[in-house]
Amino acid sequence: MLQLDHLVKNGGATPTRILRRITRRDFGVSVLGGLVGAAVSRMIPISSMAAAAPDFTIAIISDPQDLASACPDHTGRYYTAMMKWIVDNKHILLTSSKPSFDANIKAVIGVGDCVESPIPDEIKNAEAAWTILDENRIAFITPPGNRDYAENAPASRSKLGEHFKTGYFSATSRSGVYGSGINLGGGDMAYWVGSQKATGANTAVKFVISGTRMLILAMDFFAGNAAWAWAHDVTMQNSDCECYITTHAWLTIFGKQFRRKDVHGPASFSMAGPPYSNSAVEAWNTIGVDTWPNVRGIFCGHDTSKNQPVDPFSAGSTGWFWRQVPVKSDSASQQTVQQLFVNAQQFDTACSASSSQATGAGQIASVFLLSRRPALGLLEGRMVSTHTGNWFKSKSPSFPGGTSWSDNDTLLFSVPFSGLSTERAMKAPQRG
């Protein structure tokens, strides 16, 4: 049986599809893991109820680093306002698809770069913002991005910022927040599953929402072999869950999986090859994520183009805000995996005091709303500036050829989507 230490000792040479042959591996590196027995006992089969499951939404936070550092100043108040918007608009009515529905925001998924630089003031701002979700029973998980490393230097994992290493975003801290489960209301629950180490670099949680069981893996920036091996085992142990991966870098702004030498790829950060780091192409093809049978979605941010105009709202800008790119799995089930790139950080970088629906200026603190409609078998996407209340839309079908914003919520995509709706959490007593 192939062991983790063999992977690590192989230098840069990762055997092709090596993780596909692994069925069980030592979990000595995994800490704080495992579903609590009491949590499992609260679940009941609901296959006959799937058609009646209510719609729900996951909010995706894209690269809020400038909100932590300088937008609009060094206080982080737009950062906290963004999270407050999520809480206050949990039940916002979405009308751009029929029938209209209650957004029913249940959880938040980050894609990294929680700060611009892991210095005390920015860490404080980030913690104050994300704590708002904790205080309002909206579960979240987020991986680190390159900016969550000291000196923007992920070439050494030892540079991981203290907020992920031992602080608020660490596995030790987050497992304590989850405890034996977070009651999300309406019979829905969130559970801590585990982590590769005590840091927050590679962690896993489980959401049970509207009868849908979802395993969410937050993976380190261009994660290495050992992290992916850990994730593989967690996924296989939770094979009855839909698996979603959130990681800072996966798709480029052009909708292609990151290669090692791409701009903003691993080589740009002087990151060593496998086993130290893997590009998205390497993780998908060589590590073998494309064969994991229950993977249904991969979320990311990170990429911008160095060829963009200085003014991100000028006519020459090609757009980089979101990409929804389905890809076929190579697993036995041949399921479609929804890859989603979301990164509106240029709006925050500009941090305009006056907003424009025509150019996008001032449309800051944007959140992507990913809605699941179980009864209709649909997955829908929308993006809103929590600062202005305006909604992102594309001017033409050939997005990103042109963009604009609207007062009314705008549907960006609606695609057929079905999953593994097999269990539902029984309603637990509300917390005081």
N, C-alpha and C positions, 0 to 999 in steps of 0.2 A: 504494500500500500504506500502510495506516494505521500510524503509528509511535507509540512510547510517549510521546515528547515532546508529540504532539498531545493525548493523553489528559490529560497533566499540565497543559497550557496551557488546557484547556477550563474552568478555574475549577471551579465546582460542577456544571456540566452534563455528565453522562456520557450520550452517545447511547445510546438503548435498544438492548440486546443488542449493544453495540458490539464486545465481545470475540469474539462468535460469528463475525465476519467475518474474524478474524485467523488466518492460517494459518502465518505465519512472522514473527518479530520479532527485531530486533537483540538479541543477548545480551551487549552490552557491559557491562550492569549486573550480570551474573551472574559470580560468581567462585568459584573452588575447585570447579568443576562437572565433571560428566561421569563416567560409569563408566570405570574403568580397563580397558584392553584385556585385560589378564591376567585380570581378574575376569570379563569377558564370556566368555572362552574356557573358563571352568570350568563353563559351563552346557550341558545337553543336553536335547533334547526328551523329555518323559515323558508324553505324552497317554495312552498305554496303561497308565500306572502310577497314574493319578489315583484310581481306585477303591481302591487299596491305601494311599493316603497316610495317615500317622498323624494322629490328632487333635493339636491344639496350642492354646495359650492365649496371648493378649496381655493383660498386666496394665495397667490404666489407673489412673494416679495422679491423684486429684482434689484440686486446690487445697490443697496441703500447707503453706500460708503460716503457719498457727498452729504447726505443728510446728517451723518454723524460728525462730519468735520467742518463744513462751511456753508451749508445751505439751510436757512438764509444767513446763519452766523455760527458761532461755536457753541450755541446752547442746545442744539439738537431738537428744537421745538417742532420743526416740521416732521421729524422722525416720529416723535410721540403722537403728533396730530394724525399721521398716517395710520398708526395702529388704533388710535381712538376712532378714526373713521370706520375701520373694519368692525369694531365693536358696535358703534352707533348705527351702522347700516347692515347689520347681520341679516335683517329680514327685508332688505330693499326689494321692491318689486321690479323684476326684469321683464320688459315688455317687447323686446326686439325680436322675439320668436314666439310662435303661438303653439299652445296657449301660454300666456304669461304666467310667471311663477315667482314665488318667494325664493330669493337667493339662498336662504338658509345656510349662511356661512358657518361651517363647522370646525374648520382647521386651517392652519397656515403652513405653507412650505416655503422656506427660503432657498436661495440658490448661491449663497455665499457673499463675500465682501460685505460683512456686517459693519465694518469700519474702513476708513481710508488708510489708517495706520493704527496699530494696537497700542496707543498711548492712553494714559489714564482718563483724560477728558472724553475722548471718543468712545472708549469702552463704557464709561459711565452713561453717555448718551444712548448708546445701543441698548444697554441693560434696562434703562428707564423705559425705552420704547417697547421692547419685547415683553417686559414684565406686565404691561397693560393686558396682553393676551392671557398671561397666567392668571391675573386677577379676575378675568372675566370668563374663565373656563373655555377658552379657545385654544386647543392644543396646537403646538407647533414643533417643527423640526427644521434645522438648517445645517448645512455643511460649512466648513471654512472655504474662503476663496484665497487667491494669492495675496490680497490686501489684508487678510487676517493673519498673515505671517509678518513678523518684524522685518523692517527694511524691504518689504515686498520681495522676500528672498526664500521662496519655497524650495530652493535647491538643497536646503537642509531642513528636515522635519523638526529639528530642535528649535527652529525659528518660529514655530507655531505660537501665536500670541497667547498671552496668559489668560485671556477671556475664554479661549478654547482649551488651553492646557490644564488649568486648574480652577478657572473662574466660572462665570455664569453659564457659559455654553458647554462646559465640560460634561462628560458622562456622569461624573459623581454628582454634580449639581442637578442636571436634568432628570436623572433617575429619581432623585429625591422629590422633585416637583411632581412627577408622574405618580409616585407612590404605588399603591395597589390599583391605580386606574383613575383617570379623570372623567368625571361624569359630564358629557357634553350636552345633556338635556335630550328629551324625547326618546330615551332608551338607548342613545348612542354613547359610546365609550372610546377612550384612548388609553393605550397601555405602553409602558416601557418594555422593550424586548431585550435590548442589550447593546454592547459596544465592543469594539475590537480591543480597546485599551481604556484607561481611565480618562483619556482626553475626549474631546468632542469631535475628533477628526472623522471617525467612522462609527456611526450609531444607527440604531434601528428602533422604530416604534410601530405600533399597530393601531389603526383606526377601525372601528366597527360602526359604520354609518349607513343608515337606511338599508340594513341587511347586507351591506357590502363589506367584506373583510379586506383591508388593505395593509400590506406590509410596506413601510416607507424606509428606504435605506438612504442615509445621508453619507455620501462618500467624499473623501479627501480630494484636494486639488490634484488632478491627474494621479489618482491613487496607484499605489504599488501592488505587487503581486500578493503580498500577505493580506492586504486589506481586501482585495477582490476574492481571495480564497475564503476569508472570514464571511464575506457577504454571500458567497455561493452557499456555504453551509447553512447560514441563517435562512436563506431563501428556500433551500430544500427542506429544512425543518418546518417551514411554514408554507408548504406546497398547496394548502387549501386557501391561501390568500392571494389576491392580486398583488403583484410586486411592482412598486414604483421606485425609481432611483432619482434622487436629486443630487446633483454635483455641480460645482461651479462652472466647469468647462466641458462641453460635450459637442454642441453644434457651433459652427461659425455663423457669422451674420449672413452667409450665403446658403445656409441650410445644409452644410456638409459636415460630417463628423470630423473633428479635429485630427489632423495628422501631426506627427512629431515636429516637423519643421515649419508648420504653418505660423504666420504671424500670430503672436499670443499663444502659441503652442508650447509644449514642454521645453523645446530647445531654446525658445526665447527667454526662458527663465533659468537656463543652464542646468536643467534637471536631467540627471542621469537616466539612461534607458532602463528597461526592466532588469532586475526586479524592483528598482527604486520607484519608477513612475511609468505610467502607460497613457498614451494618447487615447482618444475615444476610439479611433480605428483599431488600435492594439487591444483595448479592453473588449471591444465588440467581437473582433475576429480571432485574435490569438488567445486571449484569456477565455473567450467563449461565452460572453454574456448573451450573444445572439442565440444560444441554444437553451437558455434558461426558460423552462416551459410556462412559468407564471408571470413573466415580466410583461407589463402592459403599458408602461410609460416611463420616459426619462426626461427630466427637467433640468434646465441649465440657464446661465446668464453669461457673463464674462466678456464676450467678444465685442470689440469695436473695430473700426477700420482706421489705420493710421493715414489712409488716403482721403478720409473725410475732410470737407472744408473746415476751416477754423470756426465758422459759424454753422452749427449743426442744423440750422433751420433755413439755410440758403437753398437756392434752386438746384445747386450741384450736389446736394446731399442725397445719398441713395437709400437711406433708411436702414435701421438696424434693430427695430424695436421688438418685433416678435417673428417667429417662424414656427409653423406647425408642419412637421415633416413625418409622415407615417413611414415605417420601414417593416418589412416582413421578417419575422423571426425564422431562424433555421431549426427551431425545435420541432419535435414530432407533431405538435398541434398547429404549427405554421401560423401562429397568431400575429396580428398586426400590433406593432409597438408604436405608440404615439410619442414622437420626440418633439419637445417644445422648448424653443429658445425664447427667453424673455429678458430684455435688458433695455431699460429706458433711462440709464444713468446720465446720458447727455442732457436730458431735460434738467436734471438736478445740478449738473455741472454748470450749465448756463444760469440756472436759478434766477430767471427774469422776474422782476417785480411786477411787470404787466403781462397779461396772458393774451395769446392770440390763437383762435381756432384755426386760422389759415396756415400758420407756420409751426405751431406747436410750442412757441415760446411761452414760458410760464406754466406749462402743463407738468408740474413737478410732483414728486411723491406718488408715482404711479403704481397701481396694483393690478395684477392680472387675475381675473376671476374665471376659474375653470369649473364649469357646472356639469354635474352628472344628472341625467334625467332617466332613471332606471326604467320607468314605465314606457317611455318612448324609445329607449335604446339609443340615446344620443349623448354625445360629449360636445359641449359648447364653450367658446372662448370669448371673453370681453376684456377690455382694459380701460381703466378710469384713472384720471388724475385726482387723487384725494384732496389736493390743494384747491383746485378750481371746481371740481365736480363735473368736468367735461370728460367725454368718452372718446377714445381713439377710434378712428375708422380709416380705411384705405380709400383713396380716390378712384382707384382703378382695380380691375381684377388681377392685374399683373403686379400686385404688391411685391416689392416696395417701391414701385414707380412713383407713387405719390401718396401723401398722407394728409389728414386733416382731423379736426376734433369737432364734437357735436355736443349740444346741450342734453340730448336724449341718449339713453343707452343704445349701443350699436353692437350688433352681432358680427364678430370677426370670422368665426367658422362654426359649423355644426356638422359633425361627422357621426356615422353609425358607430356604436360602441356597446359592446356587451362584455360581461365579466363573469366572476365566480360568486354570485350572490347566494351564499349557502348558510350563513348564520347571522343572527342579530343579537345584540346585547339587550338583556332584559333591563327595564327601567330601574335604575338605582336611586336611592334616596337623594334628594337635592342637598347640596352642601349649604351650610348657613351663610 
